[in-house]
């Protein structure tokens, strides 16, 4: 399947989502990779990871970019040599990118019970509003919170940031699709707008730094 969905988040921000149904060979035949990227692809042990990696290249091609335009800094954060910001995510058979003139981060996660076991590792202030009596909704809420914190971490990308101790997500409703969050790290305080949508049992979260 080619491009699954395109979301125009605002005037200068676009999200593209790819559902990975193609084989490795089908995807590889449709992208041109620089040598550094090919070596990285060759070093991946999981074919699903390889297919997701190639799907991201398909997505940037949809936006008029090529693999030659995409770079990674010393912390692994992707960037272009132009005024556009990019953030990348992939989970199981989905890959997604967000491209914007604003500073952005994106994350996509499968909604699953496993998150219940690790909630205490990334949830603190959010316990005051979570709906723990309704397990399916609790899982969905936790997935939004994890995705929000992951997206914010991708924006800031600073060593030492703790999801539990330093990033706070404000109360939200699953049917509103938007909330606020903040990062409190060392002497830094940053605020973020967080947006989230659900797609086939997955939660896609993207954040803008205010």
C-alpha positions as CSV (number, residue, x, y, z in Angstrom):
1,X,0.0,0.0,0.0
2,X,1.4,3.4,-0.8
3,X,0.6,6.5,1.2
4,X,-2.2,5.8,3.7
5,X,-3.0,9.3,4.9
6,X,-1.9,12.9,4.7
7,X,-2.8,15.4,7.4
8,X,-2.4,19.1,6.9
9,X,-1.8,20.0,10.6
10,X,-1.5,23.8,9.8
11,X,-0.3,26.0,7.0
12,X,3.3,24.9,7.2
13,X,3.0,21.5,8.7
14,X,2.2,18.2,7.0
15,X,2.0,14.6,8.3
16,X,2.3,11.6,6.0
17,X,1.5,8.1,7.2
18,X,2.6,4.9,5.3
19,X,1.1,1.5,5.9
20,X,3.9,-1.0,5.2
21,X,2.6,-3.8,3.1
22,X,5.3,-4.0,0.4
23,X,8.2,-6.4,0.5
24,X,11.7,-5.2,1.1
25,X,12.6,-5.6,-2.6
26,X,9.5,-3.6,-3.7
27,X,10.5,-0.7,-1.4
28,X,14.2,-0.9,-2.2
29,X,13.6,-0.7,-5.9
30,X,11.7,2.7,-5.5
31,X,14.3,4.7,-3.6
32,X,17.8,5.9,-4.3
33,X,20.1,5.8,-1.2
34,X,23.4,7.4,-0.6
35,X,26.2,5.1,0.5
36,X,26.0,6.0,4.2
37,X,22.3,5.2,4.2
38,X,22.8,1.9,2.4
39,X,25.4,0.8,4.9
40,X,23.0,1.6,7.7
41,X,20.3,-0.4,6.0
42,X,22.6,-3.3,5.5
43,X,23.4,-3.3,9.2
44,X,19.8,-3.8,10.3
45,X,18.9,-7.3,11.5
46,X,15.2,-7.0,11.3
47,X,13.5,-7.0,7.8
48,X,10.5,-5.1,9.3
49,X,12.9,-2.4,10.5
50,X,14.5,-2.3,7.1
51,X,11.0,-1.9,5.4
52,X,10.1,0.8,7.9
53,X,13.4,2.6,7.2
54,X,12.7,2.4,3.4
55,X,9.1,3.5,3.9
56,X,10.4,6.7,5.5
57,X,12.4,7.4,2.3
58,X,9.2,6.8,0.3
59,X,7.5,9.4,2.5
60,X,10.1,12.1,2.1
61,X,10.0,11.4,-1.7
62,X,6.3,12.2,-1.5
63,X,7.3,15.6,-0.1
64,X,9.8,16.3,-2.9
65,X,12.9,15.4,-0.9
66,X,15.4,12.6,-1.4
67,X,17.7,10.5,0.8
68,X,20.5,12.9,-0.1
69,X,18.5,15.7,1.6
70,X,18.1,13.8,4.9
71,X,20.8,13.9,7.6
72,X,21.2,12.9,11.2
73,X,23.0,14.9,13.9
74,X,25.3,13.4,16.5
75,X,22.3,12.4,18.7
76,X,20.5,10.7,15.8
77,X,18.0,13.6,15.2
78,X,17.0,13.9,11.6
79,X,17.2,17.2,9.8
80,X,17.2,18.8,6.3
81,X,19.6,21.4,5.0
82,X,16.7,23.8,4.6
83,X,14.2,25.7,6.7
84,X,11.9,22.6,7.1
85,X,12.0,20.6,10.3
86,X,11.4,16.9,10.2
87,X,10.6,14.2,12.7
88,X,10.3,10.5,12.0
89,X,8.5,7.5,13.7
90,X,7.7,3.9,12.9
91,X,5.9,1.2,14.8
92,X,5.2,-2.3,13.5
93,X,3.6,-1.9,10.0
94,X,3.3,1.9,10.1
95,X,5.8,4.7,9.3
96,X,5.1,8.4,9.6
97,X,6.9,11.7,9.2
98,X,6.0,15.3,10.1
99,X,7.6,18.2,8.1
100,X,7.1,21.8,9.3
101,X,8.5,25.3,9.4
102,X,8.0,24.9,13.1
103,X,10.0,22.8,15.6
104,X,8.1,19.5,15.8
105,X,8.3,16.0,17.1
106,X,6.2,12.9,16.2
107,X,5.6,9.4,17.7
108,X,3.4,6.5,16.8
109,X,2.7,3.6,19.2
110,X,0.5,0.4,19.2
111,X,-2.1,0.5,21.9
112,X,-1.3,-2.6,24.0
113,X,-1.6,-3.9,27.6
114,X,2.2,-4.0,28.0
115,X,2.1,-0.3,28.7
116,X,0.2,-0.9,32.0
117,X,3.3,-2.7,33.4
118,X,5.6,0.3,32.6
119,X,3.3,3.2,33.4
120,X,5.0,4.0,36.7
121,X,8.3,4.6,34.8
122,X,6.9,7.5,32.8
123,X,3.7,8.8,34.5
124,X,3.8,11.0,37.6
125,X,1.5,14.1,37.7
126,X,-0.7,12.6,35.1
127,X,-2.0,10.1,37.6
128,X,-4.4,12.8,38.9
129,X,-6.6,12.5,35.8
130,X,-6.1,9.1,34.3
131,X,-9.2,6.8,34.1
132,X,-7.8,3.7,35.7
133,X,-11.2,2.1,36.2
134,X,-11.7,1.6,32.4
135,X,-8.7,-0.4,31.3
136,X,-9.2,0.0,27.5
137,X,-9.4,3.8,27.9
138,X,-6.6,3.8,30.4
139,X,-4.4,2.0,27.8
140,X,-5.3,4.6,25.2
141,X,-4.6,7.5,27.6
142,X,-1.2,6.0,28.6
143,X,-0.4,5.7,24.9
144,X,-1.1,9.3,24.3
145,X,1.1,10.3,27.3
146,X,4.0,8.1,26.2
147,X,3.7,9.4,22.6
148,X,3.6,13.0,23.8
149,X,6.7,12.6,26.0
150,X,8.5,10.8,23.2
151,X,7.6,13.5,20.7
152,X,8.8,16.2,23.1
153,X,12.0,14.3,23.8
154,X,12.6,14.1,20.0
155,X,12.3,17.9,19.8
156,X,14.6,18.7,22.7
157,X,16.9,15.6,22.5
158,X,18.9,16.5,25.6
159,X,20.8,13.9,27.6
160,X,19.3,13.4,31.1
161,X,15.7,14.2,30.4
162,X,13.4,11.9,32.3
163,X,9.9,11.2,30.9
164,X,8.5,10.8,34.5
165,X,10.3,13.6,36.2
166,X,10.8,16.3,33.6
167,X,7.8,16.2,31.1
168,X,4.3,16.8,32.3
169,X,1.2,16.3,30.2
170,X,-1.9,18.2,31.2
171,X,-5.3,16.6,31.6
172,X,-7.0,15.7,28.3
173,X,-10.0,13.9,26.9
174,X,-9.6,11.1,24.4
175,X,-12.3,12.7,22.1
176,X,-10.7,16.1,22.0
177,X,-7.4,15.2,20.3
178,X,-5.4,18.0,21.8
179,X,-3.7,18.9,25.0
180,X,-0.7,20.9,26.4
181,X,2.5,19.7,27.9
182,X,5.6,21.2,29.5
183,X,9.3,20.3,30.0
184,X,11.0,21.3,33.2
185,X,14.7,20.4,33.0
186,X,17.5,22.1,34.8
187,X,16.7,25.8,34.5
188,X,14.7,25.3,31.3
189,X,10.9,25.5,31.0
190,X,9.4,24.8,27.6
191,X,5.7,24.5,26.7
192,X,4.2,22.4,23.9
193,X,1.0,21.9,22.0
194,X,0.2,18.2,21.8
195,X,-2.1,16.6,19.2
196,X,-3.1,13.0,18.9
197,X,-5.2,10.8,16.6
198,X,-6.0,7.0,16.6
199,X,-5.4,4.9,13.5
200,X,-6.2,1.2,13.4
201,X,-5.4,0.5,17.1
202,X,-2.3,2.8,17.0
203,X,-1.9,6.3,18.5
204,X,-0.1,9.0,16.5
205,X,1.1,12.0,18.6
206,X,2.7,15.1,17.4
207,X,4.0,18.1,19.3
208,X,4.9,21.7,18.6
209,X,7.3,23.7,20.7
210,X,5.7,27.0,21.7
